[in-house]
Amino acid sequence: MLIEKLNWRYATKKMDPSKPVTEDKVARILEAARLAPTSSGLQPFELIVVTNPEVRAKIQEIAWNQAQITDGSHLLVFAAWDNYTAERINGMFDLVNAERGIKNEGWENYRQMLLNMYPPRDAQVNFEHAARQAYIGFGMALAQAAFEGVDSTPMEGFDPDKLDEILGLREKGLRSVTILPLGYRKEDGDWLVNLKKVRRPNDQFISSVK
């Protein structure tokens, strides 16, 4: 049950480098992120899977030396589009048309609305919008990792400009948003592993409008 797995998961502080995550589990975690809903179905982000030890060591240096980056077996980097362009928007609409085998007038009108709205906007506004979509995929990956019994650590604690440089993201029209090491907890040495999960109670978190 997903809720049980979400209660099991925590931001793992110490990972066991001798226990790699199997590729089939990683593939399902990536697929969960790929299937995430995004605004207008544009999927304005990409995932970079980093397993190279030398590259991960460089990333660790610009991420507060957090050990999970190198002790885990996989590092997922969520990178958002740096801007919405006509080419990117048309690419997704054309893909939908090709996959569905139909061309709908309402859908084409919607395409034109986005083309009129998004590309003229400031690039930073568009990046921030794309980054919010990346976080949806990020959350789906977190949940799927828990479902697979894989530990993970959501991280914003890194220098995005330097990470972009390490991975050559700007040349691809991407900017890093967040990162997610995957691995298995090493209970001895992890100060957080046995602490109770604490969240605000429902009456302080959920309200109803009836």
MIRO-394392 format. One record per residue (C-alpha): x, y, z; residue number from 1. Coordinates in Angstrom, 1 decimal, decimal comma, always signed. Each point is the difference from the previous one (the first is absolute). Example, Ala and Ser with C-alpha at 12.3 -4.5 7.8 and 13.67 -1.06 7.14 Angstrom:
((+12,3; -4,5; +7,8); 1)
((+1,4; +3,4; -0,7); 2)
END
This chain:
((+0,0; +0,0; +0,0); 1)
((+1,4; +3,4; -1,0); 2)
((-0,8; +1,7; +3,3); 3)
((+1,9; -2,6; +1,9); 4)
((+3,0; +0,5; -2,3); 5)
((-0,2; +3,8; +0,4); 6)
((+0,1; -0,5; +3,8); 7)
((+3,0; -2,2; -0,5); 8)
((+2,0; +2,4; -2,1); 9)
((+2,0; +2,9; +1,4); 10)
((+2,8; +2,2; -1,3); 11)
((+2,8; -2,5; +0,4); 12)
((+3,1; +1,5; +1,4); 13)
((+2,4; -3,0; -0,4); 14)
((-0,1; -2,4; -2,9); 15)
((+1,8; -3,3; -0,4); 16)
((+2,3; +0,2; -3,0); 17)
((+0,2; -3,8; -0,1); 18)
((-3,7; -0,3; -0,9); 19)
((-0,8; +1,3; -3,5); 20)
((-3,6; +0,5; -1,1); 21)
((-0,9; -2,4; -2,8); 22)
((-0,6; +1,4; -3,5); 23)
((-3,6; -1,3; -0,1); 24)
((-0,9; +2,0; +3,1); 25)
((+1,8; +3,1; -1,3); 26)
((-1,9; -0,4; -3,3); 27)
((-3,4; +0,0; +1,8); 28)
((+1,0; +3,0; +2,1); 29)
((+0,9; +1,9; -3,2); 30)
((-3,2; -1,2; -1,7); 31)
((-2,1; +1,4; +2,9); 32)
((+1,7; +3,4; -0,6); 33)
((-0,7; -0,2; -3,7); 34)
((-3,6; -0,8; +0,6); 35)
((-0,5; +3,0; +2,3); 36)
((-2,6; +2,6; -1,0); 37)
((+1,3; +3,3; -1,2); 38)
((-1,7; +3,3; -1,1); 39)
((-1,4; -0,4; -3,5); 40)
((+1,7; -3,4; -0,2); 41)
((+3,2; +1,8; -1,1); 42)
((+2,4; -2,0; +2,2); 43)
((+2,4; +2,9; +0,2); 44)
((+2,8; -1,8; +1,9); 45)
((+2,4; -2,8; -0,5); 46)
((+1,7; -2,5; +2,2); 47)
((+3,7; -0,7; +0,1); 48)
((+1,1; -3,3; +1,7); 49)
((+3,6; +0,3; +1,3); 50)
((+1,8; -3,1; +0,9); 51)
((+3,6; +1,0; -0,9); 52)
((+1,9; +0,1; +3,3); 53)
((+2,3; +2,8; -1,1); 54)
((-2,9; +2,2; -1,1); 55)
((-1,9; -0,7; +3,2); 56)
((+3,1; +1,0; +2,0); 57)
((+0,1; +3,3; -1,8); 58)
((-3,7; +0,5; +0,7); 59)
((+0,6; -0,8; +3,7); 60)
((+2,5; +2,8; +0,2); 61)
((-2,6; +2,6; -1,0); 62)
((-2,7; -1,6; +2,1); 63)
((+1,2; +0,6; +3,5); 64)
((+2,0; -3,2; -0,2); 65)
((-3,2; -2,1; +0,7); 66)
((+1,2; -3,6; +0,1); 67)
((-3,1; -1,5; -1,5); 68)
((+1,0; +1,4; -3,4); 69)
((+2,9; -2,4; -0,2); 70)
((-1,1; -2,7; +2,4); 71)
((-3,3; -0,6; -1,9); 72)
((+0,2; -1,9; -3,3); 73)
((-2,0; +2,4; -2,1); 74)
((-0,4; +3,8; +0,0); 75)
((-3,1; +1,4; -1,8); 76)
((+0,3; +3,6; -1,1); 77)
((-3,3; +1,7; -0,9); 78)
((+0,7; +2,8; -2,5); 79)
((-2,7; +2,4; -1,3); 80)
((-0,2; +1,7; -3,4); 81)
((+1,7; +3,3; +0,2); 82)
((-2,8; +1,6; -2,1); 83)
((-3,1; -0,9; -1,9); 84)
((+0,6; +0,3; -3,7); 85)
((-2,2; -0,5; -3,0); 86)
((+2,1; -3,0; -1,0); 87)
((-0,5; -1,7; +3,4); 88)
((-3,7; +0,7; +0,1); 89)
((-0,6; -1,1; -3,6); 90)
((+2,2; -3,1; +0,7); 91)
((-2,3; -1,2; +2,7); 92)
((-3,3; +0,8; -1,8); 93)
((+1,3; -1,7; -3,1); 94)
((+1,0; -3,1; +2,1); 95)
((-3,5; -0,2; +1,4); 96)
((-1,6; +0,3; -3,4); 97)
((+2,3; -2,7; -1,4); 98)
((-0,6; -2,4; +2,9); 99)
((-3,8; +0,5; +0,0); 100)
((-0,3; +0,0; -3,7); 101)
((-2,4; +2,9; +0,0); 102)
((+0,0; +3,7; -0,4); 103)
((-2,6; +1,9; +2,1); 104)
((-1,0; +3,6; -0,7); 105)
((-0,3; +0,8; +3,7); 106)
((+3,4; -1,5; +0,7); 107)
((+1,5; +2,0; -2,8); 108)
((-1,6; +3,2; +1,3); 109)
((+1,5; -0,8; +3,4); 110)
((+3,4; -0,4; -1,6); 111)
((-0,3; +3,4; -1,5); 112)
((-1,0; +1,5; +3,3); 113)
((+3,1; -1,4; +1,7); 114)
((+2,2; +1,2; -2,9); 115)
((-1,5; +3,5; +0,4); 116)
((+0,4; +0,0; +3,8); 117)
((+3,2; -1,9; +1,0); 118)
((+2,9; +0,9; -2,4); 119)
((-0,5; +3,8; +0,3); 120)
((+0,3; -0,2; +3,8); 121)
((+3,2; +0,7; +2,0); 122)
((+2,3; -3,1; -0,1); 123)
((+0,3; -0,1; +3,8); 124)
((-3,8; -0,1; +0,4); 125)
((-0,1; -2,9; -2,4); 126)
((+2,8; -1,8; +1,7); 127)
((-1,7; +0,3; +3,4); 128)
((-3,2; -1,3; -1,5); 129)
((+1,9; -3,0; -1,5); 130)
((+1,8; -0,6; +3,3); 131)
((-3,4; -0,3; +1,8); 132)
((-0,9; -2,7; -2,5); 133)
((+3,3; -1,8; +0,7); 134)
((-0,9; -0,1; +3,6); 135)
((-3,1; -2,0; -0,8); 136)
((+2,2; -2,6; -1,7); 137)
((+2,4; +0,2; +3,0); 138)
((-2,8; -0,8; +2,4); 139)
((-1,2; -3,0; -2,1); 140)
((+3,6; -1,3; -0,1); 141)
((+0,2; +0,3; +3,8); 142)
((-3,2; -1,9; +0,5); 143)
((+1,0; -2,7; -2,5); 144)
((+3,4; -0,4; +1,7); 145)
((-1,8; -0,6; +3,3); 146)
((-2,4; -2,5; -1,7); 147)
((+3,0; -1,9; -1,3); 148)
((+1,6; +0,0; +3,4); 149)
((+2,8; +2,2; -1,2); 150)
((+1,4; +2,7; +2,2); 151)
((+0,4; +3,6; -1,3); 152)
((+0,9; +3,4; +1,2); 153)
((-1,7; +3,1; -1,6); 154)
((+2,6; +2,8; -0,4); 155)
((+0,0; +3,6; -0,9); 156)
((+3,3; +0,6; +1,8); 157)
((+2,3; +0,4; -2,9); 158)
((+1,3; +2,8; -2,3); 159)
((-2,2; -0,2; -3,1); 160)
((+2,2; +2,1; -2,2); 161)
((+3,0; -2,3; +0,8); 162)
((-2,1; -3,1; -0,5); 163)
((-1,2; +1,3; -3,3); 164)
((+3,7; +0,5; -1,0); 165)
((+1,0; -3,5; +1,1); 166)
((-2,7; -1,6; -2,0); 167)
((+0,0; +2,4; -2,9); 168)
((-3,7; +0,8; +0,5); 169)
((-0,1; +3,6; -1,2); 170)
((+1,2; -1,1; -3,4); 171)
((-3,1; -2,3; -0,2); 172)
((-2,4; +2,8; +1,1); 173)
((-0,4; -1,5; +3,5); 174)
((+0,5; +1,2; +3,5); 175)
((+0,3; -2,2; +3,0); 176)
((-2,8; +0,1; +2,6); 177)
((+0,5; -2,7; +2,5); 178)
((+1,9; -3,3; +0,5); 179)
((-0,9; -3,4; +1,4); 180)
((+2,6; -2,6; +1,1); 181)
((-1,3; -3,5; +0,0); 182)
((+1,4; -2,9; +2,1); 183)
((-0,5; -1,9; +3,2); 184)
((+0,2; +1,2; +3,5); 185)
((+3,0; -0,8; +2,2); 186)
((-1,7; +0,0; +3,4); 187)
((+3,2; +0,2; +2,0); 188)
((+1,2; +3,6; -0,5); 189)
((-3,4; +1,4; -1,0); 190)
((-1,2; +2,2; +2,8); 191)
((-3,5; +0,4; -1,6); 192)
((-0,8; -3,7; -0,7); 193)
((-1,8; -0,8; +3,3); 194)
((-1,6; +3,3; +0,8); 195)
((-3,7; +0,3; -0,1); 196)
((-1,4; +1,6; -3,2); 197)
((-1,7; +3,2; +1,0); 198)
((-2,6; +1,9; -2,0); 199)
((-2,6; +2,5; +1,0); 200)
((-3,3; -1,6; +1,0); 201)
((-2,9; +0,0; -2,4); 202)
((-1,9; +2,7; +1,8); 203)
((+3,0; +2,3; -0,5); 204)
((+0,6; -1,0; -3,6); 205)
((-3,4; -0,8; -1,6); 206)
((-3,1; +2,3; -0,1); 207)
((-3,3; -0,6; -1,8); 208)
((-2,2; +2,3; -2,0); 209)
((-3,5; -1,4; -0,2); 210)
END
